[in-house]
Amino acid sequence: MPKVSVIIPAFNAEGTIVDALVSVQEQSHHNLEILVVDDCSTDKTKEIVQSFMVKDQRIKLLSTSFNIGPSGARNIALDVATGMWVTLIDADDLWTSNRVSSLLIYAKLEKVDCVIDNLMTLDHSSNKIHGLSCFSGKNKPAILTPENLFIFDNPFLNEEPTIGYCKPFINVDFIRRNYICYDHRYRFHEDFIFLADIVLIGGKVIILPVAFYIYRLKISPTTGEESPFSHTTFNLQSLFQASNEILVKYRNKLSKKALRTLLFRNKLFLINSHFQEQKKLLINCSLLSVMKLLCKEPFYIIIKLLYLRRIIVKKLRVKF
């Protein structure tokens, strides 16, 4: 039975770390190494983890001397992981009890470097599963291509969570041979950047048609209220910067189709940045400047109307 390293980065997670740890402990696959990285929490996160360590020797606590962010915390655990496979769970999320055993079966069967399962979304208000992501075919695993990665992680074409929120199940030897790690410069969308490196460097990645990961939504679909537990932050500027860096780094390796998809994605991000400029100009009553921007990017009007339609539909669902 191969050892699997489980990384749990945690910062001020006292409200959810117990549920996350228990869902990992209750895995049907028992040969686990559970690496909790406390990133200078100011609450009782560390004390809670230490209480678990007394009864479960599989749990190891790693601590940072100062807050280094989610990417740095993940890398600390990756550096010391001793398992054949490694995966991750955020401290505010959950797993089904068969996640590790199921992903192991698929990894061996398909002979891949990385396996991704879909996400069940949890509504914190009702404490019930709200929905299910669909990043693959309905009945069988699908290869994650670069173009599909860029499509499934485009926040203007998909509702959150996008594929960048998925937590891959990865062969440790593969990431070490290819020197893949989390980019410590990013405190937002670090999982997408990590997954992009795996796919674009040539890793064989499959997406399963099933979900074993339970993702806690930041906003309740039933009440519209923000979760007091979720640490998810959407940062368009960070995502735009990451996409541009991916374009520079991998441009010569991308197929024409993947390149077009990435360029289109970056175009949407640029258009949205123009929208932010327009908002500022409108606040300052600079109507002429707003019109100039609209003339510069007329395509923006269509995209923004589609985006607004999606928001309105969401609001109506919450209301009724």
Backbone hydrogen bonds, N-H to C=O, Kabsch-Sander energy under -0.5 kcal/mol:
donor,donor_aa,acceptor,acceptor_aa,energy
4,V,31,N,-2.1
5,S,85,W,-3.1
6,V,33,E,-3.6
7,I,5,S,-0.5
7,I,87,T,-2.6
8,I,35,L,-2.9
10,A,37,V,-3.0
16,T,13,A,-1.7
17,I,13,A,-2.8
20,A,16,T,-2.0
21,L,17,I,-2.6
22,V,18,V,-2.7
23,S,19,D,-2.1
24,V,20,A,-1.4
25,Q,21,L,-2.9
26,E,22,V,-2.0
27,Q,24,V,-1.6
28,S,97,S,-2.5
30,H,28,S,-0.7
32,L,30,H,-2.3
33,E,4,V,-2.3
34,I,58,R,-2.4
35,L,6,V,-3.4
35,L,33,E,-0.8
36,V,34,I,-0.8
36,V,60,K,-2.7
37,V,8,I,-2.0
37,V,35,L,-0.6
38,D,36,V,-0.7
38,D,62,L,-2.9
39,D,10,A,-2.9
39,D,37,V,-0.7
40,C,38,D,-1.3
48,I,44,K,-2.2
49,V,45,T,-2.2
50,Q,46,K,-2.5
51,S,47,E,-1.7
52,F,48,I,-1.4
53,M,49,V,-1.9
54,V,50,Q,-1.0
55,K,51,S,-0.5
55,K,52,F,-0.9
56,D,52,F,-1.4
59,I,56,D,-1.4
60,K,34,I,-3.1
62,L,36,V,-3.3
62,L,60,K,-0.6
64,T,38,D,-2.0
68,I,66,F,-0.6
71,S,186,Y,-0.6
72,G,68,I,-0.6
73,A,69,G,-2.1
74,R,70,P,-2.1
75,N,71,S,-2.2
76,I,72,G,-1.9
77,A,73,A,-1.4
78,L,74,R,-2.4
79,D,75,N,-2.4
80,V,76,I,-0.8
80,V,77,A,-0.6
81,A,77,A,-1.1
84,M,3,K,-2.3
85,W,3,K,-1.3
86,V,170,I,-2.4
87,T,5,S,-2.3
89,I,7,I,-2.5
91,A,9,P,-1.0
93,D,90,D,-2.0
94,L,214,I,-2.2
96,T,212,F,-2.5
99,R,96,T,-1.6
102,S,98,N,-2.2
103,L,99,R,-2.5
104,L,100,V,-2.3
105,I,101,S,-1.8
106,Y,102,S,-2.1
107,A,103,L,-2.5
108,K,104,L,-2.2
109,L,105,I,-2.5
110,E,106,Y,-2.7
111,K,107,A,-0.9
112,V,107,A,-1.3
113,D,204,K,-1.9
114,C,204,K,-1.6
115,V,169,F,-2.4
116,I,206,I,-2.5
118,N,210,V,-2.6
120,M,213,Y,-3.1
121,T,131,G,-2.2
122,L,215,Y,-3.1
123,D,128,K,-2.7
124,H,122,L,-0.7
127,N,123,D,-2.1
128,K,123,D,-0.9
130,H,121,T,-3.6
131,G,121,T,-0.9
133,S,119,L,-2.6
142,A,207,I,-2.2
144,L,205,V,-2.9
145,T,143,I,-0.9
149,L,145,T,-2.2
150,F,146,P,-2.1
151,I,147,E,-1.7
152,F,148,N,-3.1
153,D,149,L,-1.3
154,N,151,I,-1.5
157,L,154,N,-1.7
158,N,154,N,-1.6
163,I,152,F,-1.6
165,Y,162,T,-2.0
166,C,163,I,-1.7
169,F,115,V,-2.8
170,I,86,V,-2.8
170,I,168,P,-0.6
171,N,113,D,-2.6
172,V,84,M,-2.2
172,V,170,I,-0.5
173,D,84,M,-0.5
175,I,171,N,-1.6
176,R,172,V,-2.0
177,R,173,D,-2.4
178,N,174,F,-1.5
179,Y,176,R,-0.7
180,I,175,I,-2.9
184,H,182,Y,-0.8
186,Y,183,D,-1.9
187,R,185,R,-0.5
193,I,189,H,-1.5
194,F,190,E,-2.0
195,L,191,D,-2.4
196,A,192,F,-2.7
197,D,193,I,-2.0
198,I,194,F,-1.8
199,V,195,L,-2.4
200,L,196,A,-3.0
201,I,197,D,-1.7
202,G,199,V,-1.1
203,G,198,I,-2.2
205,V,203,G,-0.8
206,I,114,C,-2.0
207,I,142,A,-3.1
208,L,116,I,-3.1
212,F,118,N,-0.7
213,Y,118,N,-0.9
214,I,94,L,-3.0
215,Y,120,M,-3.5
215,Y,213,Y,-0.7
216,R,214,I,-0.5
217,L,122,L,-2.2
217,L,215,Y,-0.6
220,S,225,E,-3.0
224,G,220,S,-2.0
227,S,218,K,-3.7
235,N,233,T,-0.6
239,L,235,N,-2.0
240,F,236,L,-2.8
241,Q,237,Q,-2.3
242,A,238,S,-2.2
243,S,239,L,-2.2
244,N,240,F,-2.1
245,E,241,Q,-2.1
246,I,242,A,-2.3
247,L,243,S,-2.1
248,V,244,N,-2.1
249,K,245,E,-2.6
250,Y,246,I,-2.6
251,R,247,L,-1.2
253,K,250,Y,-1.9
254,L,250,Y,-1.1
254,L,251,R,-0.8
259,L,255,S,-2.6
260,R,256,K,-2.3
261,T,257,K,-2.0
262,L,258,A,-2.3
263,L,259,L,-2.6
264,F,260,R,-2.3
265,R,261,T,-2.1
266,N,262,L,-2.5
267,K,263,L,-2.1
268,L,264,F,-2.1
269,F,265,R,-1.9
270,L,266,N,-2.4
271,I,267,K,-2.5
272,N,268,L,-2.2
273,S,269,F,-1.8
274,H,270,L,-1.7
275,F,271,I,-1.7
276,Q,272,N,-1.8
277,E,273,S,-1.7
278,Q,274,H,-2.5
279,K,275,F,-2.3
280,K,276,Q,-1.8
281,L,277,E,-2.5
282,L,278,Q,-2.8
283,I,279,K,-2.1
284,N,280,K,-1.6
285,C,282,L,-1.5
286,S,281,L,-3.4
287,L,285,C,-1.1
290,V,286,S,-1.6
291,M,287,L,-2.2
292,K,288,L,-1.8
293,L,289,S,-1.8
294,L,290,V,-2.2
295,C,291,M,-2.1
296,K,292,K,-1.6
297,E,293,L,-2.0
300,Y,297,E,-1.3
301,I,298,P,-1.3
302,I,298,P,-0.7
303,I,299,F,-1.8
304,K,300,Y,-3.0
305,L,301,I,-2.0
306,L,302,I,-2.0
307,Y,303,I,-2.2
308,L,304,K,-2.8
309,R,305,L,-2.2
310,R,306,L,-1.8
311,I,307,Y,-1.8
312,I,308,L,-2.6
313,V,309,R,-2.3
314,K,310,R,-2.0
315,K,311,I,-2.4
316,L,312,I,-2.4
317,R,313,V,-2.0
318,V,314,K,-2.0
319,K,315,K,-2.4
320,F,316,L,-2.5
